[in-house]
Amino acid sequence: MKIKAAVLREPKKPYTIEELELAPPKQGEALVRYAYTGYCHSDLHLQLGEIPIALPLVAGHECSGIVEEVGPGVTRVKKGDHVVGTWMVPCGECPACRRGMGNICSGSFKYFLAGMMLDGTSRLKDKNGKEVLHGNFVSGFSDYSVVPEGGLIPLPKDFPLEWACLMGCCVPTGWGTVTNTANVQPGDSVAVYGLGGVGLNVLRACVLRHANPVIAVDLEASKESLAKEFGATHFICNSKEDPVPKIQEITGGGVQYAFEAIGDPGAIIQAWWSTGIGGRVIVPGITPFEQTTNLPLGLLPLHQKAIMGNLYGSISTHIDIPRYADMVTKNDLKLDKLVTKKFKLEEINDVADAMVKRQIRGRWVCAWD
């Protein structure tokens, strides 16, 4: 079938909007018609060539839609289901999966990097008959896609699809980082660096875990009102002042947890100095692969600090995403405040430019209908 998609052919080049040929789903796969796809900072990293991955591919990983057709052997979803696409599809057999850590599955990761389905092949071709790859298994910036059934999570049909796309990345990454990785407890002091989609969900999770104080840090002063709406007790604009002494003053020595949700080496250093003795720096932000940072290792044992990377909030997709969806129905997650703009696929390069210029507030989502 013919589909429309945003294709990234070269790093540091604009996406091209192309008509592609999509093959039917094979064993264990389903055809999905997308409704919404969020634009994440990871999509920008990909376009800028800061994440090593095979090209050309159809970008996008934060998506929701409706199942149109299922391939042989599919049992987890059926035609008509409303689903969230997930960009990690655990194999269930690798050492990480056997330890209950499917978010860092090594068995399927080679297919993720190669842009292939789990059988090592692609379902996409361009108008010249040349192969195009799948971005993050789900290829969210296309109107239709074939997805492994393990990468689809059914949600109730009355759950808004414009919010459902966020359940594929920023919501579980933010919430899982707080509840699974850090295990923040009532009264713990926290700082959150970067108030994008992930950072705002980190912030909201800390608030609902009754952390105190909850200090939000962002380069853009315009983010203060949104931070306070999500429950921050304090806001610091780190393009105007050094947040470290301010955080030290507020907390009397530093926070117990500093979350860096940007992937910026400078912010990671600030987060490190923001923590007190015995503190933890948790980094769900994706840093460009060539970048490094300089931290004072002599204090690592003396202060008994730790730096922890975190992928996808350490979640189990089929268990945790439905739980977070249930919280959405109670308005605990404030997703009505998180989605701040809808755009058409043809505007995707303008959206990327807006993110480079730090003009995006909340989450912008591509609307297919």
C-alpha positions as CSV (number, residue, x, y, z in Angstrom):
1,M,0.0,0.0,0.0
2,K,1.0,3.6,-0.5
3,I,1.8,5.7,2.6
4,K,3.1,9.2,3.3
5,A,6.1,9.5,5.6
6,A,8.9,11.8,6.8
7,V,12.1,10.2,5.7
8,L,15.6,11.1,7.1
9,R,18.1,10.3,4.4
10,E,21.2,12.2,5.6
11,P,22.2,13.6,9.0
12,K,22.0,17.4,9.3
13,K,19.6,17.5,6.4
14,P,15.8,18.3,6.5
15,Y,13.3,15.5,6.5
16,T,11.8,14.7,3.1
17,I,8.1,14.1,2.8
18,E,7.7,11.0,0.5
19,E,5.3,8.5,-0.8
20,L,6.5,5.0,0.2
21,E,5.3,1.5,-0.5
22,L,4.5,-0.4,2.7
23,A,4.3,-4.2,2.6
24,P,1.6,-6.1,4.6
25,P,2.4,-7.3,8.1
26,K,4.1,-10.7,8.5
27,Q,4.1,-13.2,11.3
28,G,3.7,-11.4,14.7
29,E,3.1,-8.0,13.2
30,A,0.2,-5.6,12.8
31,L,-0.7,-2.7,10.5
32,V,-1.5,0.5,12.3
33,R,-3.1,3.7,11.1
34,Y,-1.6,6.5,13.1
35,A,-3.6,9.3,14.7
36,Y,-0.9,11.3,16.5
37,T,2.9,11.4,16.8
38,G,4.8,13.5,19.3
39,Y,8.0,15.3,18.3
40,C,10.7,14.4,20.9
41,H,14.1,15.8,21.4
42,S,15.5,12.4,20.4
43,D,14.0,13.0,17.0
44,L,16.1,16.2,16.8
45,H,19.2,14.3,18.0
46,L,18.6,11.8,15.2
47,Q,18.3,14.5,12.5
48,L,21.4,16.2,13.7
49,G,23.4,13.0,13.4
50,E,24.0,12.8,17.2
51,I,22.7,9.2,17.5
52,P,24.4,6.5,15.5
53,I,21.7,4.7,13.5
54,A,21.2,3.4,10.0
55,L,19.7,5.6,7.3
56,P,17.5,6.3,5.4
57,L,14.6,5.8,7.8
58,V,11.1,6.9,8.6
59,A,11.5,8.9,11.8
60,G,9.2,9.1,14.9
61,H,8.8,7.0,18.0
62,E,6.0,8.5,20.1
63,C,2.8,7.5,18.4
64,S,-0.7,6.3,18.8
65,G,-3.3,4.9,16.4
66,I,-5.7,2.2,15.4
67,V,-5.0,-1.4,14.3
68,E,-6.1,-1.9,10.7
69,E,-4.9,-5.5,10.1
70,V,-3.0,-8.2,11.9
71,G,-0.5,-10.8,10.6
72,P,-0.4,-14.5,11.3
73,G,0.0,-15.5,14.9
74,V,-0.9,-12.1,16.4
75,T,-2.7,-12.5,19.7
76,R,-1.9,-9.3,21.7
77,V,-3.9,-6.9,19.5
78,K,-6.8,-7.2,17.1
79,K,-8.3,-5.0,14.3
80,G,-9.9,-1.9,15.7
81,D,-7.8,-1.7,18.9
82,H,-6.5,1.7,19.9
83,V,-2.8,1.3,20.6
84,V,0.3,3.0,21.7
85,G,3.5,2.3,19.8
86,T,6.6,1.6,21.9
87,W,10.2,2.0,20.6
88,M,11.6,-0.9,22.7
89,V,10.4,-4.4,22.0
90,P,11.9,-6.8,24.5
91,C,12.9,-10.2,23.0
92,G,12.2,-12.0,26.3
93,E,15.3,-14.2,26.0
94,C,18.5,-12.0,26.4
95,P,20.2,-11.7,29.8
96,A,18.6,-8.3,30.4
97,C,15.1,-9.6,29.7
98,R,15.6,-12.6,31.9
99,R,16.5,-10.2,34.8
100,G,13.3,-8.3,34.2
101,M,15.1,-5.4,32.4
102,G,13.4,-5.5,29.0
103,N,13.9,-1.7,28.7
104,I,17.6,-2.4,27.9
105,C,17.0,-5.6,25.8
106,S,20.1,-6.6,23.9
107,G,18.3,-9.2,21.8
108,S,16.2,-6.7,19.8
109,F,18.6,-3.7,19.9
110,K,20.6,-4.8,16.9
111,Y,17.3,-4.6,14.8
112,F,16.5,-1.2,16.4
113,L,19.9,0.2,15.3
114,A,19.6,-1.4,11.8
115,G,16.1,-0.1,11.3
116,M,14.6,-3.5,10.7
117,M,11.7,-5.6,11.9
118,L,12.5,-8.4,14.2
119,D,13.1,-10.8,11.3
120,G,15.9,-8.6,10.0
121,T,14.0,-7.1,7.1
122,S,12.1,-3.9,6.2
123,R,8.5,-3.5,5.0
124,L,9.3,-0.1,3.3
125,K,10.5,0.9,-0.2
126,D,10.7,4.2,-1.9
127,K,9.4,5.2,-5.3
128,N,12.5,3.8,-6.9
129,G,12.1,0.4,-5.2
130,K,15.0,1.0,-2.8
131,E,14.7,-0.1,0.8
132,V,13.8,2.5,3.5
133,L,14.3,1.6,7.2
134,H,12.0,1.6,10.2
135,G,12.7,4.3,12.8
136,N,12.5,2.8,16.4
137,F,10.4,-0.2,15.2
138,V,7.3,2.1,14.9
139,S,8.1,4.7,12.2
140,G,5.8,7.2,13.9
141,F,6.0,10.0,11.3
142,S,4.0,8.0,8.7
143,D,0.3,7.7,8.3
144,Y,0.5,3.9,8.3
145,S,3.1,1.5,9.6
146,V,3.8,-2.1,10.3
147,V,4.8,-2.8,13.9
148,P,5.9,-5.9,15.9
149,E,2.9,-6.9,18.1
150,G,5.1,-6.7,21.2
151,G,5.6,-3.0,20.4
152,L,1.8,-2.2,20.6
153,I,0.0,-1.6,23.9
154,P,-3.9,-1.5,23.7
155,L,-5.7,1.3,25.5
156,P,-9.4,1.9,26.2
157,K,-11.1,3.4,23.1
158,D,-12.3,6.4,25.2
159,F,-8.7,7.3,26.0
160,P,-7.8,10.4,23.9
161,L,-5.4,9.4,21.1
162,E,-3.7,12.8,21.2
163,W,-2.6,11.9,24.8
164,A,-2.0,8.3,24.0
165,C,1.0,9.0,21.8
166,L,2.7,10.5,24.9
167,M,2.3,7.2,26.6
168,G,4.9,5.8,24.1
169,C,7.9,7.8,25.4
170,C,7.8,10.9,27.5
171,V,5.3,9.8,30.1
172,P,6.8,6.4,30.9
173,T,10.3,7.6,30.7
174,G,9.6,10.5,33.1
175,W,7.5,8.5,35.5
176,G,9.6,5.4,35.5
177,T,12.8,7.4,36.1
178,V,11.3,8.7,39.3
179,T,9.4,5.6,40.5
180,N,11.5,2.7,39.2
181,T,15.0,4.0,39.0
182,A,15.2,6.7,41.7
183,N,12.3,5.4,43.9
184,V,11.7,8.9,45.2
185,Q,10.1,8.9,48.7
186,P,7.9,11.5,50.4
187,G,10.0,14.4,51.7
188,D,13.0,13.7,49.3
189,S,14.4,16.9,47.8
190,V,14.8,16.9,44.0
191,A,15.9,19.1,41.2
192,V,14.8,18.6,37.6
193,Y,17.0,20.0,34.8
194,G,15.1,20.5,31.5
195,L,11.3,20.9,31.2
196,G,10.6,19.2,27.9
197,G,8.2,16.3,27.7
198,V,10.3,13.9,29.8
199,G,11.3,16.6,32.3
200,L,7.8,17.7,33.0
201,N,6.8,14.1,33.6
202,V,9.7,13.7,36.0
203,L,8.6,16.8,37.7
204,R,5.0,15.7,38.0
205,A,6.0,12.3,39.3
206,C,8.1,13.8,42.0
207,V,5.2,16.1,43.0
208,L,2.8,13.1,43.3
209,R,5.4,11.2,45.3
210,H,5.3,14.1,47.7
211,A,8.9,15.1,47.2
212,N,9.8,18.5,48.8
213,P,11.2,20.8,47.6
214,V,10.8,20.2,43.9
215,I,13.1,22.6,42.1
216,A,12.6,23.0,38.3
217,V,15.5,24.3,36.2
218,D,15.4,25.4,32.6
219,L,17.1,27.8,30.2
220,E,13.8,29.4,29.3
221,A,12.2,31.7,31.8
222,S,8.9,31.2,30.0
223,K,8.8,27.7,31.4
224,E,8.2,28.9,34.9
225,S,4.4,29.1,34.7
226,L,4.2,25.6,33.3
227,A,6.6,24.3,36.0
228,K,4.5,25.8,38.7
229,E,1.3,24.3,37.1
230,F,2.9,20.9,37.2
231,G,3.7,21.4,40.9
232,A,7.2,22.8,41.2
233,T,7.9,24.6,44.5
234,H,10.8,26.6,42.9
235,F,11.9,27.6,39.5
236,I,15.4,28.7,38.4
237,C,16.3,29.9,34.9
238,N,19.8,28.7,34.4
239,S,20.5,31.0,31.5
240,K,20.2,33.9,33.9
241,E,21.8,32.6,37.1
242,D,23.8,29.6,38.3
243,P,21.3,27.2,39.8
244,V,23.9,25.4,42.0
245,P,24.3,27.9,44.8
246,K,20.5,28.6,44.7
247,I,19.7,25.0,45.1
248,Q,22.3,24.6,47.9
249,E,20.6,27.5,49.7
250,I,17.1,26.2,49.3
251,T,17.9,22.7,50.5
252,G,20.7,23.5,53.0
253,G,23.4,21.5,51.2
254,G,22.0,20.0,48.0
255,V,19.2,17.8,46.8
256,Q,18.9,14.1,47.3
257,Y,18.1,13.5,43.6
258,A,18.9,15.6,40.6
259,F,17.3,14.6,37.3
260,E,19.0,15.7,34.0
261,A,16.3,15.3,31.3
262,I,18.2,17.1,28.5
263,G,21.3,15.2,27.6
264,D,23.6,18.3,28.0
265,P,27.1,17.9,29.5
266,G,26.9,21.3,31.2
267,A,23.6,20.5,32.8
268,I,24.9,17.2,34.0
269,I,27.8,19.0,35.8
270,Q,25.3,21.5,37.3
271,A,23.1,18.6,38.4
272,W,26.1,16.9,40.0
273,W,27.0,20.0,42.1
274,S,23.4,20.4,43.0
275,T,23.3,17.2,44.9
276,G,24.3,16.9,48.6
277,I,26.4,14.2,50.2
278,G,24.9,10.8,49.3
279,G,23.0,12.3,46.4
280,R,22.1,10.7,43.1
281,V,22.2,12.2,39.6
282,I,19.7,10.4,37.3
283,V,20.2,11.0,33.6
284,P,17.3,10.0,31.2
285,G,18.4,12.6,28.7
286,I,20.2,11.4,25.6
287,T,23.6,13.1,25.1
288,P,25.1,13.3,21.7
289,F,27.5,10.4,21.4
290,E,30.7,12.4,20.8
291,Q,30.2,14.6,23.8
292,T,31.9,14.1,27.2
293,T,31.9,15.8,30.5
294,N,34.4,16.5,33.3
295,L,33.4,15.6,36.8
296,P,35.4,15.8,40.0
297,L,36.0,12.1,40.6
298,G,37.9,12.6,43.9
299,L,34.6,13.5,45.5
300,L,32.8,10.4,44.2
301,P,33.7,8.1,47.1
302,L,34.1,10.9,49.7
303,H,30.6,12.2,49.1
304,Q,29.2,8.7,48.2
305,K,27.4,10.1,45.2
306,A,26.2,8.2,42.2
307,I,25.4,8.9,38.6
308,M,22.9,6.6,37.0
309,G,21.9,6.5,33.3
310,N,18.3,5.5,32.6
311,L,16.6,4.2,29.5
312,Y,12.8,4.3,29.1
313,G,12.2,4.7,32.8
314,S,13.2,1.1,33.5
315,I,9.6,0.2,32.7
316,S,7.9,-3.0,31.6
317,T,5.9,-1.6,28.7
318,H,2.9,-4.0,28.9
319,I,2.6,-3.5,32.7
320,D,3.5,0.1,33.3
321,I,2.0,2.0,30.4
322,P,-1.6,0.8,31.2
323,R,-1.0,1.9,34.8
324,Y,0.1,5.4,33.7
325,A,-2.9,5.5,31.4
326,D,-5.2,4.8,34.3
327,M,-3.6,7.8,36.1
328,V,-4.3,10.0,33.1
329,T,-8.1,9.3,33.5
330,K,-7.9,10.8,37.0
331,N,-6.1,13.9,35.6
332,D,-3.0,13.2,37.7
333,L,-0.6,13.6,34.8
334,K,-1.9,16.9,33.4
335,L,-1.5,15.7,29.8
336,D,-4.1,18.3,28.8
337,K,-1.5,20.9,29.7
338,L,1.4,19.0,28.1
339,V,0.1,18.9,24.5
340,T,0.5,22.6,23.5
341,K,0.4,22.4,19.7
342,K,-0.6,20.2,16.8
343,F,1.1,20.2,13.4
344,K,0.9,18.6,10.0
345,L,3.5,16.2,8.7
346,E,4.6,18.8,6.1
347,E,5.6,21.2,9.0
348,I,8.0,18.8,10.6
349,N,11.2,20.7,9.6
350,D,9.7,23.9,11.0
351,V,9.1,22.0,14.3
352,A,12.7,20.8,14.3
353,D,13.8,24.4,13.8
354,A,11.6,25.6,16.6
355,M,13.2,23.0,18.9
356,V,16.7,24.1,18.0
357,K,15.7,27.6,18.9
358,R,14.1,26.5,22.2
359,Q,10.7,27.8,21.1
360,I,8.7,24.6,22.0
361,R,6.8,24.7,25.3
362,G,5.2,21.4,26.3
363,R,4.8,18.7,23.6
364,W,4.0,19.3,20.0
365,V,2.3,16.5,18.2
366,C,1.7,15.6,14.5
367,A,-2.0,15.2,13.8
368,W,-2.9,12.8,11.0
369,D,-6.7,13.5,10.9
